[in-house]
């Protein structure tokens, strides 16, 4: 078991955005977390990645408790993530954004950089190699020297995924990776997620509203509603669950 969440809750001014949630993420799977708007999905990702501190409950990564750790420490332990709204440095180039993403994996500090020490040279060469590898993996090699605002929305999504991947995480959290994308771009991002899983062997946990994509992609689905887990199972099991149909899928999808 890669990740365990036990009785996790997060309250905002008395409102339970995440309410006593327990779940497990198995190593080497694609897990989807779905639910209507306001179900607590992004808050759950915020708790796992350290952006939010839980009101109660525990989070374990490979048996080690990471509850309440700062985001950079959790990232170093092996959890990468993207955001529903792409968080990129608009005034920098594509390769610069990726290099910043790899900073957690370098060992040099301020003085090492200032003096251009041997360690700095090693970090520089390793970072350059990792950036080029990431560019090719996410299909942005031809855009390496382009500034972020010149990229399409789909390309910015790819870059965000590349930044999350470059630190070589054990697991990647993808928050609506295809939101606002057209069908063709959605299919390309779906193929990239499959590539992350099959080629890199990285565990994937994603939030997504496009249910046909989820049913095709995920091996297991967890459904949240009003901050609580209401169902868990295979895509086939979820598609037939009456409570899920009532809360989220709707008659049109099932038909």
N, C-alpha and C positions, 0 to 999 in steps of 0.2 A: 504494500500500500504506500503510495507516494505522499498523499496529503490526507490528513484527517481533520475535520471540523467537528467540534463537540459542543453542543448546546450553546451555539453562538448567538448573541443578541446585540443589537445596537439601537439605542433609544435617542431620539431627538425631541427635546422638550416634552417628554412623556409619550411620544409616539414611537412605536416599535417598527422601525424600518426593516430590521431583520429580527425574527422572533423565534428563539430557541431552535436554530437550524443545526442539524447534524448531517454530515455527508462525508463520503470518501471518494478520492480520485485515485484510480489504479494506475500504476506505472504502465506506460505504453498504450494508452487509450485516447480516443477522442470523446470527450464528455461535453454535452450541451446543457446549458442552464437556460430555461425558457420561462416565460410568464408574461402577463400583461404589464403595461406601463405602471410603474409604481410598486411592482411586486417585491423590490429589494435586491434585484440582481446586481446592479452596479455598486450598491452599498456593500454587498457581500464581497465583490472583487476588491473594493477599497479596504475592507478589513483584512483579507488574505494578503494583500500586497503591502500593508502597513500604512496606507494613506489615512486610515481611520483606526481609532482605538475602540475595541469592543466594550460594551457595557458589561458583558459577562460572557463566559465560555472560553474555549481554548482552541488553538490551531497548532497542528503538528506537521512538520515536513520530515519525512523519513524517520519518524519517531522522536524528533527533536522539537521541543516547543518553541514556536516563533511568535506567539501571541504578543501583540503590542510592540514588536520591534520596529525600528525606523525603516522606511522603504529601501534605502540603499543597503542596509544589512540583509534584508530579505532578498533583495536582488542578488547579492553576493552568495547567498545560500542556494540560489538556483531557481527563483521564480521571476520570469519576465512578463511584461504585460503591455498591452496597447490600450488606448482610450477610445471611447465612442467618438469624441471630437479629437482629431489628430493633433498631438502635442509636439510640434516640430519647431526648429529654429528657422524662422522665415528668412532671416538675413544671411543665412549660411547656405553653402552648397550641399548637395546630396551626400557627398563623401564626408563632409565635415560633420554632418548630423550623425552619420554612422560611427565616425571616429570618437565622438563624444559618448556614444552608446557603449563603446568598448573601454572607456576610461576605467570602469570598475575592475577590469582584468589586468591593468598595468600596475607596476610596482613602484615606479619612480615618483618622486615628489617635487616640490617647488625648487629646491636647490639642485636636484639632479637635472631638471629641465634647464635651469639658468646656466649651469656649467656645461651642458651638453656632455654629460658623463657617459660612460660605457653602458650603464643601465638605461639611460635615456635613449641611446642609439638602438638598443635591443627592443625597447618598447615601441619606438618609432617604426622599426622594420616589421615587427609583429603586428602592429596596428594596421599598417599599410596592407599587409597580406590578408588580414581578416576583413578589412573594408572591401577589398577587391573580391574576395570570396563571397561576401554578403551581397554585393552588388549583382554578381552573376546569379546567385541563388534566387533573389527576388525579381530578377529580370529588369534591373535598372542600370546595367553596365554602361549603356549608351547615354545615360542621363547623369553620370557621375559628377560632372562639373557644372550642372545646371543648378540654379537657385530654386529653393522650394516653391515660391509662388508661381514658377513657370510649369510646375507639374500639374497634371490632371488630378482630380480627386482620387481616382483609382490608384494612380502612381503614388500619391501621398499615403494612401493606405498601405501600399506595398513597402514604402520606406519605413513607416511606423513598425510594421512587422519585422523588417530587417533590423531595426534598432533593438527591438526586443530579443531577437535571435542572436545578435552578434556577441553577446556575453555568454553564449553557450549554456542556456538555462536547462534545468531538468524538466521544467514545465512552463508553458506559456499561456497566459490568460488573455483572450481576445474579446474585447468588449465591442460587440456589433461591428465586426470587420467589414461587412458589406452594406452598412447603412447608407442610404441615398445613392447607391450605385445602380446602374442599369443592368439588365440581365446578362449581357456579354461580360461586363466587368465582374459581376457577381460570380459567374462561372470561373473566371480566371483566378479570383481570390480563393474560391473553393478548391481549385486545383493546387494552388500554393499551399493551402492548409494540409491537403493530402500529402503533398511533397514533404512538408515539415515532419509529418508523422512517419511516413514511409522511408524517406531518405535519411533524415536526421535522427529519427527515433525519439523525438521529443513528445512528451505527453501534452495534449492540447485540451484546454477547457475554454469553451466559448459561450458568450451570450449572443443570441441571435433571434430576430423576430421573423425571418424568412423561413417558414416551417418546411417548405419543400426542400430547401437546402439542408436544413437540420436533419430531416428524415433520411436524406441521402448520405450525409456526412458522418453523423454521430453513431457510435456504437451503443451509447447509453445516454439517457436524457433524464434530467431532474427538473421538475416543474415547481416554481414558486408562485404563491399568490398571497397577497397581504403579508409578506415577510416570512411565510411558513412554507415548508415543503409539503406539497399535497400529493405528489406522485413521483415515482422513480421506476425506470424500466427501459426496455429496448424501444426503438422507434415504433415497432408494431404494437407493443403493449400500451405505449402512451397514446397512440392514435385511436385506441379503442376504449380508453379510460373515460367513463362518463363525467367524472369530476373535472378532468382536464378539458374535455370538450366544452363543458359549461363555462369554465373559467377563462379559456384562452382560444382553443382552436376554432370553435364555432362550427355550425352545421355545414357551411360552404366547403370547408376543407375536407371534412369527413365524407361528404357526398362525392 
